[in-house]
Amino acid sequence: MASSDQINFKPEFQQSTVPCEGEVGDLLVLSPLKEGEFDTSPQGRASLWFCIKAGIDGRPAIWARVQFDGVATCDVPVPDPPQNRPPLRRG
C-alpha cells in the first residue's frame, strides 16, 4: 500500500489514436496492450496525453504527449530533475 495519496488514471487499452473530442486540460492514458496483459517492454508502453486545444466546430482536439525525464521504482531513490532547461523568467 502506498504511503501517500496517488492519482491513478485507467488507461484506454488497445488504443493507438487519441480521441477527436477533448477539452483543454484533459488527461488521457493510452496503452496498446490488452487489459491485464503483462508489459514485456523494458520501459513500459503506456503514454500520457494532455489536451492542449479543444475540439470544436467539427475540428479535432489537439493532444500533446507528456515526455518523462526519468523513471523510478521503490528500490531506487528518485533521480534529480534535469538541470539543462532554460532559466525560469517572470512573465
N, C-alpha and C positions, 0 to 999 in steps of 0.2 A: 504494500500500500504506500502511496506517495505521502511525503511529509508536508507538502504544501498544495495549495489549490492549483489545478491544471485545467486547461480547456482542451476538449477532445472533439474534433470535427470528424464526423463519419464520412469516409471517402465515398465518392461516386465510383463504384467498381466497374471494371471493364470499359472505361471511358478513355477515348483518345482525342476528344474535342471538348472545348469549353462550350457552354450554352450560349445561344443568341441573346437570351434575356440576361439582365443583370443591372443592379443599381450600384452607383459609386459606393465603394466601401465593402461590397460583398466579398466574402472569402469562400474559396472552393478548394477541396482536396480531391485530386484525381488519382486513380490507380488503374493500371492496365490489368491488374490481377483479378481473379475471381474472388469473391468474398470468402475468407477463410483459407485461401491459398497461401502457402509459405513463400515468402520472397527470397529467392536464392541469390539475388544480385548483391555484390559487395557493399554498395552504397544505399540501397533501397530505391524503389522506383515510384513511390508516391511523390506528388508535386503539389505545391500550394500556389493558388492563383488569386490575385486581387483585382477586382473590377475597378478600372480607372476612368471609364467613360460609359455612362448608361446607354442601353439600347432603347431608342425611341424612334417613332415615326417610321417603322419598318427597317431601321438601321440596326445592325447587331451591336451588342455591347463589346467593349474592348477590355481584354483581360491581360494582366502582366504577371508573369511567373515570378515568385519571390525567390531570389537567389540566396542560398545559405552559404555562410563563410566558415563553417566549422561543424563538426559532429561531436557527440559525446555519448558516453554510456555511464552507468552508475559506478563503474570500476575505475574511471579515469577522471581527473579534475577537468572542469570546463576550460577550454582554451581562452586566452585573452582575445579581445576583439582586435581585428587588424588595425594597424596604425598608419596605413598608407592612403587614407582618404583625405580629400581636401579639408582644410580647416573650416570649422563652422563659422558662419558670419550672421550677424543680426540683420534681419531684413523684412 
